[in-house]
Amino acid sequence: MVSATANVRVVIVSNGDIRYRYLMCLLWMELCHYDYERDKYHQSPCTHPIDSGPSASSSSTNTVLPTPQTSLVSEWASKDQSKISNFGYSSQSSHHTLALLRVTEQYTDHKHTSTGSYGTNYDTSRGIFQSDADRKYKELVRHLPSQPCIDVLIQTFFYGVNWQYDLIDEEHFREQLDAWGKVSYSALQAGCEKLAPEMRVFPALLFQVLAQALLFHPPQDERIKSLLTMAEMTFYDLGVEFSDVGAEILTLLGKRGITIGTVQAGLLRASFLKSSGKVIEAWHTLGATIRDAQEIGLHTGRLMSEQSSDLSENGVINARESYIGHKIWVVLHIWDIHMAVVLGRPIVTDLNLDNFTRTVTNDEKRRELFSHWQKDTDPPRAFDVILAGYNVAYRYFPQIHRLGQNGARAQDYTVVESIHTALKKNLELLPSWCQLEDPDTTFDQMPGCHWLPLAREGLSSLIHLVFLTLHRPYIFATAKSRTEALKAGIAILRAQERLFQRPELQSCKIFNPVYASFDALVLIAAICIAFCNQGLEQLTKCIQVLERGVKRLEAIGQFNPMARSAHAVAWNLYRQLQRRLTTFGTAGSSRDQFSNTDMASLNGHTDYLMGMSSELSFNNVSPSNPIQDLFYDHLSISQITRPDAPNNLPFDPLTVDRTDGWDFEGTFADTSFWSLMNEFNLSY
């Protein structure tokens, strides 16, 4: 900069006012460029565009001076946009400083500017940080398995996994896979910033697809056994590694050049974490993915990313990719509101489906995408099941969330009754192929509909979960809510049992079957414990589904640590229900055994139940939120210390002597349901 200043001074003396003003503009540019150079290392290392001009570090004596004065202003404006875009201005709005700069630049001549579009890093030098990022990127993508193994797992994904959320268009994905296979070694050596944004993020998406497939792939398949490189390694272990690598790639790339693939990879990562029992991590990943989706405008119903490789020559976004974006935002919103209700977390998305559908301006395309779910005669698609659930039930989750946040206020019960009535009425809108009772199974055997029986049971579980969460705050206060919660809980556990028996679910390692089952098991047990002296009409059904549900958790717990914890809590509640029902001298042997016959026989002796004293008071106890309690309040069980019991007994909920007394532990309050259960347990 000193030499540049000296040159300017010489020119000032010898060349008059015009040259003076010209080179002062140049000096201004170089000073701005110096500031830019100083800050360049604070930017994401893998998002620099292809070098399109002289090195930014060139001295002033080697600088090629642009001749048109408008080009100087244009170049300065573009560079200034680059720096200001780092402040986080949205590309979805025109009401901020960066948008004003873009408008200003429209009045300048762009023919001679060497800069790219706004929001891009204009540094073309390749320093040590760039090299490190490229080296790390290459190391990560080399973890991809061979093409034959990839082909096997992709087939598993699109046959047995993708239907769950319908996130990825198979044809487009295979086109991307083919394009990635043609990326040359020299192209990868040149640096990840040389790749198009969609191609750059594709390995992250591919790793998440492979990880999901490994959760459901038959464990005996010899075609991919070579991927297991260590003794006792399983496909699940490999899936964990693949998913972690995919997440590392997303972190390395940062938040520049976000594409649809970025969002898809993020959502699949959240799904893998949830399937692994890492619920808190899944929720945080979901939040980051929602922000990525908003960054490219998915919440608006339009793709706004200027970096999409699917832009046609006239700038129109590929219609197929746009509709994938519509699907993804609907799924993200459903995930958000569902996890908010189940986990007691805040809701961060909003969706008015009627307005959202109108962003598809083509009437035929809009009906095909958003109304096909109502048809009885045409084969259903996976997204139709999602829309059916949303239109019938999930849309009420935000209202249910507000009710739960307010507590069981008597003045809010009219809202509960209103939502319940709407839910019952909406069930009539379900097409025959996904009716919750006696569905039409005509399509089940059709090619392309093999997933429908599984999807139908999942739909039944989630719709009944809406009923369950609606009435949960009032189960200790209102008899009607107890009745409806029991009906919903029984329906959930029966649907989960049918799912568990399906041969397609060959692995018990995934945690997904536990979520709905655990909520239902705890709520049913809590109601039966609190009100068994009132002659519950459904007691027999409750005991039967509780026994089978606890055993199901035990089977899953053999492989999944979080399911193991859920089983311990559910078993302890069931044991306390046994004690509650056998206190007055009936079916004593059922204290030690899971016995359908003995426990169910109590339902035929209502005189015993009606005569039981209720020493437990639930008047001021809030109903539990089981999944939230398990993951956020660290709910677990531990042995109660008794004078005649040996110390330091190892605890294993799958093998422990069921005659021992066990206590609930966690960060819950003294007035919680779990504290009351501990008081009840200590009374024996």
N, C-alpha and C positions, 0 to 999 in steps of 0.2 A: 504493500500500500504506500510506503514512503516513496519508492521510485515512481509510482503512478502519479503521486502528488507533485513530485519534482517536474515530471514531464509536462504536467498541466500548467505549471507556473511558467515554464519556458515558452510554451505555446501562447500563453496569455500576453506576454510581452511582445511577441513577434507577429501575431496574427489577428489582432483586432477583435471586435465585439462578437461577430457571428461565430467564429471558431471558438471563442470563449464560451458562449452559451451552449454550443454543441458539446464541447468536452466537459463542461460542468454537468450536463445530463449524463454523460458517460461515467463521470466520477460518482454521481449519485447512484447509478446502477451498480457500480462496483462496490460501493459501501454497503448497499442493500445485500449484494451477493455475498459480501464478507460475513454479514450477520447470518445469512442463510447457511453458509458453510460452517459457521461456528455451532449451529444448532442441529446439523444434519444427523448426528449420531443419536439423537433422541427419537428418531423415527424408526418404523418397522423395517428390518433389514432385508426383507424378501419382496419388497413391493416397488423397487426402482424400475422405471421404464427402460426400454432399450435405448442405448446411447444415441442421441440424435444431434450432437453438436460437439464443439470443442470442450476439452476438460475444463471444469469449473476452477481448477487451480492454476490455469495458465496466467502468466504475468501480463501486465497491461501492454507491454511492447509486442506481445505475440497475439493480441486480441484482434480478431477480424471485425472491423467496425461496420455496423449496418448503416447503409446510406440513407434510407428514408427515415425521417424523424418520427413518423407515426409508428414505425416498427419498434423504435426504442421504447415508446410509451406502451405499446402492446406487450413487448417482452417483459417490461417492468410489471405491468398489470397481471400477467399470467404468473410470474414468480411470486408476486404478492398474494395472489389467490392461493397459490400452493401453501405458503406459510400460514395464511389465515384459516385455510381448511383444516389445519392441524388443531384448531381450537375446538373442533367438534360440531361445526355447523351442519345441519341436516341437509341432505340433498333432496328432501321431500317438501321443502318449504321455500318460498320466495320472499319471506319477510325477515331478512337478517342481513348483516354486513356483507357476507360473501356473495349473496344474491345481487346486492348493489354493485359490487365489483364486476360481476359477470355482465350485468347490463352495461356498465361503463365500457367494458372491453369490446362490446358489440359495435361500438362506434369507432373502433380503430381498425387498421389494416392488418389482417392476420397472414397475408401471403408470405411474409418473410420471417415470421416468428418460428423459432425452433423448439418451442415448448409444447407439451402435451395438454390433455384436458385437465380441468381443475381437480383438486383432490388427489393429485399424484405427486410423488416425490421426484423432483427434477434433478437430483444429484446423479450424475452419470459416472462418477469415480467409483472404484471398487476397492475400498479399504479393507482392513483386517476384519471388521465386523461383518461386512458383506461376505467375505470368504468363509468365515465361521458359520454363518447361516446356511450358505450353500452346501458346505461340507455336512452339516447336521441334516439338512433336507435329504441329501443323497444317502446318508447312512440310514435314515428312517425308511425311505421308500424301498431300500434293498431288503427290508424285512418281508416284503411281499412274497408269497409262495410262488411256485411254478405255475405256468398258465394252465396245465391240466388240473391241478388242484383248485385253482381259482374257478375254473369252469364247473367243477363238481359242486363247490359251495354256493356259487351263484345260482345254480339250478335249485338247490335246497332253499335258498333265500326267497326266490320268486314263487316257488311252489308252496312253501310252508310258513313263511314269515311275513312277507310284504303285505299280505292281505290284512294284517292286523291294524295297520294305519294307512295303507295305500299311499305311501310317501314318495315312491319312486316309479317313474315310467320305465318299464323294462326295455322298451325299444330304444329310448334315448340313453339309458344307462349303458346298454350294450354298444351303442355308437361311441360313447365316451370311452368305454373299455378298449374298443378297437383303436381309437385315436391315441390312447395312452400307450398301447402296445407298439405304436409307430414312432413314439418319441425316441430319438436316437441317443446314443451315449454321448455324442459330442454336444447335442442340444442340452442335455442335463448338465454336462460339464460347464457349459457357458453360464449357468446360473439359473436359479429358479425364477428370477424376475423376467427371464426371457420367455417363459411359458405364458400362455393366455391364462387369465385368472381362473376360468373354469377348469382348465387342465391342471393348473397348479394345485388346486384343492382336491382334485379327483382322488389321489391316493388316500387322503383322509377319509373320504366317503367310502372308498373301496374297503379299507380296513374295517370300518364299522359294519359294512354289509357282511364281510366274512365272519366277523365276531358274532353277529346275530345268527348267522347260519350255523355256526358251531354249537350254539346253545340247543339247537333242535336236530342236528345231524345224527343219524344212527351211529352209535359209538363203535359198532363192529365193522364199519366200512374200511376195507383194506386199501382202497384207492388213495386215501389221504393219511393213512397211518404213518407214512414217512415224515409227516409234519411234527409228529411227537418225538422230540429229540432226546428225551430223558426218561428214565424208568419212572413208572407210576404217574406220568404226565397224562392228563385227560384233555378231551376236546374243549372242555370248559376252561381249563388252565390256558390253553392256547388262545381261546377267545378273549380272555382277560388281557393277554399280551397284545393281541391285535387291536383291541379297543383302546388300550393305553397308547399304542403307537399312533393310531389315528388322532387321538386327542392331542398328542405332542405336536403333530404336524399343524393342526389348527392353531395351537398356541404359537408355534414358530412363525406362521404366516401373519399373525396379528389380525387387526381389524380393518386392513385396507384390502380392497378388491374382494369384498364379500360377495358371494354368489348364492344361487339356490343350493348348490352342492354344499356350501358351508352350513346352511341351515339344516339340510337333510342329515349331514354328518353329526351335527350337534344334537338333533333330536334322537337319532339312533344311539348316540353315546348315552344320553339320558335314559333311554329305554334299557340299555345294557346294564347301567348302574342300578336301575330299579330291579331288574331281573336278578341282580347279584345281591340284593338286600341292602344296597347303599342308597337309602332313600334320601337322606339329607344331601348327599353329593348329587343325586339325580335332580333334586329340586333346584339346586344352584345352577346346574348345567342347563336345565330348562329355562331359567331366567336369562342366562347369557344368550341362549338360542333365540328367545323371544326378541331380545334387543337386536340380534343380527338380522332377524326377519324384518323388524321395523326399519333397520338401516337401509334395506333395499326396497322398502315400500310394500311388503306383502300385506300389511294390515290395511292398506288402501285399496287392495284388489288390483293393483297395477304394479308391474315390475318397473322400478325406476333406475336400476343400476346401469350406468353407461358402459360398464365394463363387461356386460354379458356377451358371450361369444355367439349367442343366438340372435343377435340383431341382424336383420336383413340389410340389404344395401340401402334401402330407403329409411332405415332406422326403426322399423316396426319390429316389435319383439315377437319371437316365435310363439304362436298361439298355444301349442301344446305345453310349452314350458310355463306360460302364463297360467294355464288352468292347474298345473301342478302347484303353482304358487297359491292358488285359491284353496286347494285341498290342504296344503301344509298349514295355512293360517287357521283354518277351521280346527284342525287337529291340535295345533298349539293352544288354541283357546280352550278346547275341551280338556286337555291335559292340565292347563292352568287352573281352571275352575274346579276340576275334580280333586287335584292335589290340595287346593286351598281348603276345601270342605273336609277332606279326610285327614289332613295334617294340621289344620288350624292355621294355615299360612295366609298372607294377604293375596288378593286377586290383582294381577297387574295388566290384564288384557281386557278388551271390551269388544263385543261383536253384536251388531244388529244384523242378523242374517238377511232380512229382507233388503236392507240397503246394500249389504255386501254383494248379494246376488246381482243387483242392478249394475255393478261394475262390469259385468259381462254384457256388452251392448247388443250382441247378436242374440235375438230371442230364442232361436232354435238351440244354440249352444248353451244358453242359460238354462233352458228347460232340461236339456240332456244332462247337464252337470248337477243341478240342484233339485230337480223334481222327479228324476228317474226312480228314486227310492219308493215312490208311492204306487208304482205299477205292480200289478199282480200277474200279468201275462208274460212280461219280458224277464229273462234271466237276470237276477240281481248282480250288482258289482260290489266290490268290497267297500267302496265309499258310500254306497247306498245304505249299508248297515250302520255306518257312522252317522250319516244324516238322519236315519230313522231314529236312532237313539237320541240325537240332539233335539230334533223337533218334538219328540214325544216327552222327553224327560230331562235331559242334561241342561236344557236352557233355564231350568229353575234353580240350578246350583248357586248362582249369585244371590238370589233371594234367600235360599236356605243358609248360605254362608252368613248373611246379615242376621238372620234369626239366631243362629248359633252364637254369634258374637254378642248379641243382646242378652243371652240367657233365656231361661224358660219364663218369660213374662206372660202373665195371664192375658194382658191386652193384645198380645201378638197372636193368640191362638186362632183368631179369625183368619189370619194370613195362612196359617198351617192348613186350616180346613179348605180355604180357597185353592191353594196349590194342590192339595190332595184330590179335590174334585176335578181340577183341570187334568191332572195326571190320569185319573181313571177314564176321563172322556177321551184323552189323547190316545190311550191304548187301542181304541177302536180304529185309529188311523193307520195302525200297523198293517202292512200288506200280509196276505195269507202265508207267505214263505217265512215270515219272522214273527208270527203270532207267538205269544208266550205260552199259550196252552193249545195243544192239538194243531200245530202248524202244518201247512202243506209242504210235504217233503219231495214234491215232484222234481224240483231243480237239483236236489242233493246229489244225484248221480250223473248229472250232466257234466261234460268236459268243461273245465274252467270254474266249476262251482264246488269242487271237492272240499273247500274250506267252509262252506255254508253251515254244516252242523256245529262246528266249533264256534263260528261267529255268532250263531243263534244263542248258544249257551252263554257266551260272553255278554251278549246284548241283554239277556234275561238277568244276569247277575248285576249289571250296571243299572238297569232300570229299577230293579228292586232295591239297589243301594240308595237310589234317590228317595224312595219311600222311607227307607231305614233312617237316613240322615235327616229327613224332614221331621220325623217323629221322635228322634233320639233325645232332644232337649227336654221332652215332656213325659218320658216313660215313668218317672217317679211321681208325677203330678196328675196325670190324666189317664183314666182307664182306656179311653179310645186309642190314645197313642201307644199304650202298651200292646193292645191287641194288634194294631197295624204294624208295629215294629216286629212283633213275633211272626206275623205272616210273612213280612219281607225277609226276615232273617232265615226262616225255614226255607223259603224259595231260593235264597242265595246259596245256602249250603247244599241243597239238592242239585242246583245247577252246577255248582263246583264239583260235586261228587260225580256227576255225569261227565264233566270235562276230564276229571282225573282218570276215569276209566277208558278214555279214548286211546286207542293205540298210537295216534299221531304224537301224543305227548310222551315221548319215550324217556325223557330226562326229568328227574325230580329235583334237579339242581337249581332250576329257575325259581325265583321267589314269587312270581306273579300269582299263582294260585292261592297264596297265603293272604294277600291283602283283603280281598272281600271276605274270605272265610274267617279271618281273625276278628274283624269288626262284628260279623254276625254271631260268632261263637260267644264273644264277651257280652254282647247286648242280651242275647237269649239267656245266658247263665245268670246275668245280673237281675233280669226280670223274674226268673224262676226263684232265685234265692230270696229276693225281696218280697215276693207276693205268692209264694207257694202255699201259704195258709188261706188263700182266697179261692182255692179250687179252680185253677187255671184249666180251661177246657182243652187247651192244646198241649198239656203237659207231656202226654205220651209222645207226640211228634217232636216236641222240644228235646226230650231226653234221647230219642233215637238219633236225631241229626247232630246233637252234641257229641254223643259217643263216636259216631262215624267221623265227624269233623276232627275230633281230637286225635283219633288214630291216623287220619290223613296227614295232619301236621307232624305226627311222629314219623311217618314214612318220609316226608320231605325233609324233616330235620336230620335224617341220617346223612344228608349230603349238604345241607345249607345251614350255616350257623345262625342266621337270623330266624329262619323257620324253627330252629331248635329253641330259641328264646321264646318265640310265640307259642310253641307247643307247651313249654313249661308253664307259662301263665295260664293258658287255656285249660291244661290238665289240673292245675291247682284250683281254679274256679269250679271245674266239674267235680273235683273231690269235695269241695266245700258244699256244693249242692247235694252230693250224696249224703254228707253228714246232716245237712238240714232236713233232708227227707227221711232219714233213718233214726233221727233223734228219739222218736217216740216208739221205738221197739219193733220196727218193721224192716224186713230185708236186711238184717245186720251184716250178712256176708258181703253185701255190695259195697261195704266200706273198703274192701281190699281188692275187689275185682270190677272190671267193666262188665256189667251183666245187664243185657237188654231186658231179659225176662223179669228179674227182680225189680229193677228200677221202674220199668214200664207198668208193672203190676200195681204200683202205688196209685196210678190214675183211676183204678177201679175202687179205691177206698177213700172217697172224698170226705168221709167222716173223720179219718185221721188228719187229713190236710186242713179241714175247717176247724179242727180242735187244737191246732198247733198255736202256741203263743208266739207273738212276734216281738222278740226282744230287741230286734234291730230297727232303728228309726231312720228312714230315708227322706225325711221331710226337708232337710237342709243339705242334702247331698246332690251334687251335680253328676249327671251321667258321665261315664268315662268316654273318652275319645281314643279308642284302643290303639290305632296305628300311631297317632301322635304321641300317646303315652309311651309306646314301645320305643320309638326312635328318638324323640326329643326329651322325654322325661326319664329315659333309661330304665323303664319298667322291667323288672326281673323278679325272680323268687330266690329266697335263701332260707336255709334251715333255721327254725326257731330253736334257741338254746333252752334245753330242759335239764333239770338237775340229774336225771337218770340217763341222759344221752351222752355218748362219747363225743369228744371234741374233734374238730378238724376232719369231719367226714367229707370225702370227695363228693362233689355234687354233679350228677348227671341226670337230667330230667327224663332221659329215655330208659334208664335202668334203675332209678332210685326206688327204694322200698316205699310203696304208696301208702303205707300206714303211718309214716312219719309226718310231723307237722312242718309246714313251710310257710314263710312269710313273704309278702310282697315288698319289694324295695324299689326306690326311685326317688325322683325329686318332686313328687306330688305333695300337695298340702295335707295338713292333718285332717281337714274336713272333706277330703276327697273320697271317692268310692273305694279306692284301694286301702286307705287307712281304715275305713269301716270294716272291710273284709278282714284286715289284720286283727281288729278287735274281736270279730266273730271267731276267727281261728284260735285266738288265745283263750277263748272261753271253754275250749275242749281240753 
